[in-house]
Amino acid sequence: MADADTIISLATMPPIEQAAFMVGFECGYLDRMANEERTYEQAIVDLAERYTRIRLLNDEVDHVLEQTIRSRSFAALADLRGQHDRAERQRQILRDQGIV
């Protein structure tokens, strides 16, 4: 077994090792070619399923954000995020402007 920093090259392998490597490579290549169409089709199906899940999740997030923004003030949202100083500044601005 070679060390991690050792570079193995076909040019430096003995002929029997070269032949064994090439047989293994060809078997892997032929197996990949035989399964490539199925693999591609499965990848397309997987991508379609992921896209659908992402779209549904995005729709849900959009709905939750919209409801949150409509039902709470900016200051309340800032408090929710833990930005209490920002929330207090917003409340002070509204008081100064006579809105609240």
C-alpha positions in Angstrom: 0.0 0.0 0.0 1.3 3.4 -0.9 1.8 6.3 1.5 -0.6 9.3 1.1 2.2 11.4 -0.3 3.4 8.8 -2.8 2.3 9.4 -6.4 1.5 6.2 -8.3 2.0 6.3 -12.0 1.3 3.7 -14.7 4.6 4.6 -16.2 6.4 3.4 -13.0 4.3 0.2 -12.4 5.5 -3.2 -13.3 3.7 -4.6 -16.4 1.5 -7.0 -14.4 0.3 -4.2 -12.1 -0.4 -2.0 -15.1 -2.5 -4.8 -16.6 -4.4 -5.3 -13.4 -5.1 -1.6 -13.0 -6.3 -1.3 -16.6 -8.7 -4.3 -16.2 -10.1 -2.7 -13.1 -10.4 0.6 -14.8 -12.1 -0.9 -17.8 -14.6 -2.9 -15.6 -15.5 0.3 -13.8 -15.9 2.2 -17.0 -18.1 -0.4 -18.7 -20.2 -0.7 -15.6 -20.6 3.1 -15.5 -21.5 3.2 -19.2 -24.1 0.4 -18.7 -25.7 2.3 -15.8 -25.2 5.9 -17.1 -28.7 6.3 -18.6 -30.4 5.0 -15.5 -28.2 7.1 -13.3 -29.0 10.2 -15.4 -32.7 9.5 -15.3 -32.6 9.0 -11.5 -30.6 12.2 -11.1 -33.3 14.1 -13.0 -36.0 12.6 -10.8 -34.1 13.4 -7.7 -33.6 17.0 -8.9 -37.3 17.4 -9.6 -38.2 16.1 -6.2 -35.7 18.4 -4.5 -37.0 21.4 -6.6 -40.5 20.6 -5.5 -39.6 20.4 -1.9 -37.6 23.7 -2.1 -40.5 25.5 -3.8 -43.0 24.3 -1.1 -40.6 25.3 1.6 -40.1 28.7 0.0 -43.8 29.2 -0.2 -44.2 28.3 3.4 -41.4 30.7 4.5 -43.0 33.5 2.4 -46.3 32.9 4.0 -44.9 32.9 7.6 -42.8 36.0 6.9 -45.8 37.8 5.4 -48.0 36.9 8.4 -45.2 37.9 10.8 -44.6 41.3 9.1 -48.3 42.1 8.9 -49.0 41.2 12.5 -46.1 42.8 14.3 -44.4 46.2 14.4 -40.8 46.7 13.4 -39.9 47.1 17.0 -41.6 43.9 18.0 -39.7 42.1 15.2 -36.4 43.6 16.3 -37.1 42.4 19.9 -37.9 38.9 18.5 -34.4 38.9 16.8 -32.8 40.0 20.1 -32.1 43.5 18.8 -33.5 45.3 21.8 -31.5 48.5 21.3 -32.8 48.8 17.7 -36.3 48.1 18.9 -36.1 50.9 21.5 -34.7 53.3 18.9 -37.6 52.6 16.7 -40.1 53.2 19.5 -38.3 56.4 20.4 -38.5 57.6 16.7 -42.2 56.9 16.6 -42.7 58.7 19.9 -40.7 61.7 18.7 -42.7 61.9 15.5 -46.0 61.7 17.4 -47.0 58.4 15.7 -47.3 56.5 19.0 
